[in-house]
Amino acid sequence: MRMRRILVSVAVLVAALAAGPGVALAQKDFVTYGMPEEGPWKEIFDTFCREHQCRHVDTDMSSAEAITKFLAEKARPVASATEVGILFGPLAARQAVALGYRNASWARLPDWAKDPGGQWFAVYAGVPSFLVNKALVKAVPQSWQDLLKPEYKNSIAINDPRKSGTAVAFLLAATVAHGGGPGNLTPGIEYFKKLFQAGQVKAVSASSSNIQKGEVPITIRYDHENLLTRERFKKELDLEIVIPADGSLYTPSVIVLNAFSPDPALAREFADFLLTDRGQLILARSTARPIRAIAGNLDVPADIRAHWLPEEWYKARVKTVPSWDTFSLDEIRDRWTNEVLAR
């Protein structure tokens, strides 16, 4: 792989010299959906496109919209890749819009973080955790069960899993913590039904602006999102992050390559780059936990790990599930509406 890249670079240099002074090589557009240049993605695309003579172009959209666009545009494809929530990886495979490719680091990925046929693969994984404003909460909750205590009435802001991939993740995390899993959502549905019936859930969204304004005593989001929020508001808010002691869940964020990509070779190169040490450490510097770090085959420097939550929490509290293809988003929508929110 390294020799091939060297040969490609030499060929590009020869072409540039042949073109003569003042003549630049044309850049190819590398188009993605739902991967705006925010957080680590800017450095990812800057690095990748500098080495592959491309220009990154993105249209921001949801996971569902990206998969729909891949299918709708198959006769005249535009994009090559998208980042989606884990539930949409299997969906892309079922709809035959995913380019099957086992990237160069395939053997280094855990089985729960990749499709056996290469239809999707994880690049990092988020862990649902609590973000607590200590100025508004006297005792910091340490578990899902703690959140049911009367002292947390009207204190918890959560997003709607019928609309939010992050919210689906915290529903699954609570489900696993209470003995269920993707194939048995009942423990998690029953838990959130109790949470709503007890009046614990506050009628505001779990957004950074609401946290900053002091409207959200407790929210549930991914660990890396909470770490970034805590850092952003460290001069004005005393925020504490907790991975619940009764359990949470590694929820992969996955890449789907478009089966109809206008440049499948470049799409495969992108997939390879994301799982290199360089690509994974770019993600790590943004506080996300790269999938190869979770698998134990990435050397993450101490100065990066110093910005993460305690490693022992992950070892003792965070679980994985073997399969993500045993339930549907329709089931979540129906059960959230008819059971959790039913009065």
C-alpha positions in Angstrom: 0.0 0.0 0.0 2.8 2.4 0.9 4.7 1.6 -2.3 1.5 2.2 -4.4 1.1 5.6 -2.8 4.7 6.5 -3.5 4.3 5.6 -7.2 1.1 7.6 -7.4 2.9 10.6 -5.9 5.7 10.3 -8.4 3.3 10.0 -11.3 1.5 13.2 -10.1 4.9 15.0 -9.9 5.9 13.9 -13.4 2.6 15.1 -14.8 3.0 18.5 -13.1 6.5 18.9 -14.6 5.3 17.9 -18.0 2.5 20.5 -17.8 5.1 23.2 -17.6 5.5 26.2 -15.2 2.3 28.0 -14.1 0.1 25.1 -15.1 -1.7 23.5 -12.1 -3.1 20.0 -12.1 -6.9 19.9 -12.0 -8.3 18.9 -8.6 -11.0 16.3 -8.4 -14.0 17.0 -6.2 -14.4 14.5 -3.3 -18.1 14.9 -2.4 -19.6 13.7 0.9 -23.0 13.9 2.5 -23.4 14.7 6.2 -19.7 15.3 6.8 -19.2 19.1 7.2 -15.8 20.4 8.0 -16.3 20.7 11.8 -14.3 19.4 14.6 -11.9 16.7 13.5 -13.3 16.4 10.0 -11.6 19.6 8.8 -8.2 18.3 9.6 -9.2 14.8 8.1 -10.2 16.3 4.8 -7.4 18.9 4.7 -4.8 16.1 5.1 -6.5 13.6 2.8 -7.1 16.0 -0.1 -3.7 17.5 0.2 -2.2 14.0 -0.5 -4.7 13.0 -3.1 -5.1 16.3 -5.1 -8.8 16.6 -4.4 -11.1 19.3 -3.1 -13.7 18.3 -0.4 -17.3 19.3 -1.0 -20.0 18.4 1.5 -23.8 18.9 1.8 -24.9 18.5 5.4 -27.8 16.2 5.9 -29.1 13.5 8.2 -28.1 9.8 8.0 -31.5 8.9 6.5 -31.3 11.7 3.9 -27.8 10.6 2.9 -28.8 7.0 2.3 -31.9 8.2 0.4 -29.8 10.4 -1.8 -27.3 7.6 -2.6 -30.2 5.6 -4.0 -32.0 8.5 -5.7 -28.8 9.6 -7.6 -27.5 6.1 -8.6 -27.9 6.9 -12.3 -26.0 10.2 -11.9 -24.0 9.8 -8.7 -22.6 12.8 -6.9 -21.2 11.8 -3.5 -18.7 9.1 -2.5 -19.2 8.7 1.2 -21.2 9.6 4.3 -20.9 9.3 8.1 -24.0 7.8 9.6 -25.3 6.5 12.9 -24.8 2.8 13.5 -28.4 1.9 12.7 -28.1 3.3 9.2 -25.1 1.1 8.3 -27.2 -2.1 8.1 -30.0 0.0 6.4 -27.6 1.0 3.7 -26.5 -2.6 3.2 -30.2 -3.8 2.9 -30.9 -1.1 0.4 -27.8 -2.1 -1.7 -26.4 1.5 -1.7 -23.1 0.6 0.1 -19.9 -0.2 -1.6 -18.5 -3.4 -0.2 -14.9 -2.8 0.7 -12.8 -4.3 3.5 -10.3 -1.4 4.1 -6.6 -1.8 4.8 -7.1 -2.0 8.5 -10.0 -4.4 8.4 -8.4 -7.0 10.6 -7.8 -4.4 13.3 -11.5 -3.6 13.8 -13.6 -5.5 16.3 -16.4 -7.6 14.8 -19.1 -5.4 16.4 -17.7 -2.4 14.6 -17.9 -3.6 11.0 -20.1 -5.3 8.5 -18.8 -8.8 7.6 -19.1 -7.9 3.9 -17.5 -4.5 4.2 -20.7 -2.5 3.7 -19.9 -0.2 6.6 -17.2 0.3 9.3 -16.7 2.3 12.4 -14.2 5.1 12.7 -14.9 6.0 16.4 -17.5 5.2 19.0 -19.4 7.5 21.3 -20.6 6.5 24.8 -23.8 8.0 26.3 -22.9 9.9 29.5 -24.4 12.5 31.9 -23.4 16.1 31.8 -24.2 17.8 35.1 -24.3 21.5 35.9 -23.1 21.4 39.5 -24.5 24.9 40.2 -28.0 23.5 39.6 -27.6 20.0 41.0 -26.6 19.4 44.7 -25.7 15.7 44.3 -24.3 14.5 41.0 -26.2 11.3 39.8 -24.0 8.3 39.3 -26.3 5.9 37.6 -29.5 5.5 35.5 -31.3 4.5 38.6 -30.2 7.7 40.4 -32.0 9.8 37.7 -35.3 8.4 39.0 -34.8 10.1 42.4 -37.3 12.9 43.4 -34.4 15.4 43.6 -34.0 15.3 39.9 -37.6 16.2 39.0 -37.8 18.5 36.0 -34.0 18.4 35.7 -33.1 16.2 32.7 -33.0 17.3 29.1 -33.0 14.7 26.5 -33.5 14.7 22.7 -36.2 12.6 21.0 -35.0 9.2 19.6 -37.6 9.4 16.9 -35.6 12.3 15.4 -32.1 12.1 16.9 -29.4 9.4 16.5 -27.7 10.5 19.7 -31.1 9.9 21.5 -31.3 6.4 20.0 -27.9 5.8 21.5 -28.9 6.7 25.0 -32.1 4.6 24.7 -29.9 1.6 23.7 -27.4 2.4 26.5 -30.2 2.4 29.1 -31.6 -0.7 27.6 -28.3 -2.6 27.9 -27.8 -1.3 31.4 -31.2 -2.8 32.4 -30.5 -6.2 30.9 -31.9 -5.8 27.4 -30.3 -5.2 24.0 -31.0 -4.3 20.4 -33.2 -7.4 20.1 -35.1 -6.6 23.3 -35.8 -2.9 23.8 -38.4 -3.5 26.6 -36.1 -2.8 29.6 -35.1 0.6 28.1 -38.6 1.5 27.1 -39.9 0.7 30.6 -37.1 2.8 32.1 -37.8 5.9 30.1 -41.5 5.5 30.7 -40.8 5.7 34.4 -38.6 8.7 33.9 -41.3 10.6 32.1 -44.1 9.5 34.5 -42.0 10.7 37.4 -41.7 14.2 35.8 -37.9 14.0 35.6 -37.7 15.1 32.0 -37.5 18.9 31.3 -39.3 20.3 28.3 -36.2 21.8 26.6 -33.7 20.4 24.1 -30.3 19.1 25.1 -28.4 21.8 23.3 -25.1 23.6 24.0 -26.9 26.9 24.1 -29.4 25.7 26.7 -26.6 24.3 28.8 -24.7 27.6 28.6 -27.8 29.6 29.6 -28.3 27.4 32.7 -31.5 25.9 31.5 -30.3 22.3 31.6 -29.2 20.8 35.0 -28.6 17.4 33.5 -28.3 16.1 29.9 -27.4 12.9 28.3 -25.1 13.0 25.3 -22.0 11.3 23.9 -18.9 11.4 26.0 -16.9 13.3 23.4 -19.6 15.9 23.0 -19.8 16.4 26.7 -16.0 16.8 26.9 -16.0 19.4 24.2 -18.9 21.3 25.9 -17.2 21.2 29.3 -14.0 22.6 27.8 -15.9 25.3 25.9 -17.7 26.6 29.0 -15.0 25.9 31.6 -14.6 29.6 32.5 -18.3 30.1 33.2 -19.8 26.7 34.2 -18.8 24.0 36.6 -19.7 20.9 34.6 -19.2 17.3 35.6 -19.3 14.2 33.3 -20.4 10.8 34.5 -20.5 7.5 32.7 -23.4 5.7 34.6 -22.1 3.1 37.0 -24.9 0.7 36.0 -23.7 0.6 32.4 -23.4 2.4 29.1 -22.6 1.4 25.5 -20.1 1.9 22.8 -22.1 3.3 19.9 -20.1 3.4 16.7 -20.2 6.2 14.2 -19.7 4.5 10.8 -18.7 5.3 7.3 -20.7 4.1 4.3 -19.1 4.3 0.9 -21.5 4.9 -2.0 -22.0 1.9 -4.2 -22.5 4.3 -7.1 -19.6 6.6 -6.3 -18.3 8.6 -9.2 -14.7 7.8 -8.0 -14.7 4.4 -6.2 -10.9 4.3 -6.1 -10.7 7.6 -4.3 -13.5 6.4 -1.9 -11.5 3.3 -1.0 -8.4 5.4 -0.4 -10.4 7.6 2.0 -11.6 4.5 3.8 -8.0 3.3 4.2 -6.8 6.7 5.4 -9.4 7.0 8.2 -8.1 3.8 9.9 -4.4 4.7 9.6 -2.6 5.8 12.8 -2.7 9.4 11.4 -6.4 9.4 10.7 -7.3 7.8 14.0 -5.1 10.2 16.0 -6.7 13.2 14.3 -10.0 11.9 15.7 -8.5 11.2 19.1 -7.3 14.8 19.4 -10.9 15.9 19.2 -11.8 13.8 22.3 -13.5 11.1 20.3 -12.4 7.5 21.1 -11.1 6.0 17.8 -12.2 2.6 17.0 -8.7 1.2 16.9 -8.0 2.6 20.4 -11.0 0.8 21.7 -9.8 -2.4 20.0 -6.4 -1.9 21.7 -4.2 -1.6 18.6 -3.6 2.1 18.4 -0.9 3.8 20.5 -2.6 7.0 21.8 -0.1 9.5 23.3 -0.5 10.4 27.0 -1.1 14.1 26.2 -4.2 13.1 24.2 -5.5 10.6 26.8 -5.1 13.3 29.5 -8.2 15.0 27.9 -10.3 11.8 28.0 -12.5 10.5 30.8 -10.9 7.9 33.2 -10.0 4.7 31.4 -11.2 2.5 34.3 -14.8 3.8 33.7 -14.7 2.4 30.2 -13.3 -0.9 31.3 -15.8 -1.4 34.1 -19.0 0.3 32.8 -19.1 0.3 29.0 -20.4 -2.6 27.0 -20.6 -3.7 23.4 -23.3 -5.5 21.5 -22.5 -8.1 18.9 -25.1 -7.1 16.2 -26.8 -3.9 15.2 -29.2 -5.4 12.8 -31.8 -6.9 15.1 -34.3 -4.1 15.4 -35.6 -1.2 13.4 -36.0 2.6 13.8 -39.7 2.1 13.1 -39.9 0.0 16.3 -38.2 2.8 18.3 -40.5 5.4 16.9 -43.7 3.4 17.6 -42.7 2.3 21.1 -41.5 5.8 22.1 -44.8 7.3 21.0 -47.2 4.6 22.3 -45.4 3.5 25.5 -42.9 6.1 26.7 -45.0 9.2 25.9 -48.4 7.6 26.5 -50.4 9.1 29.3 
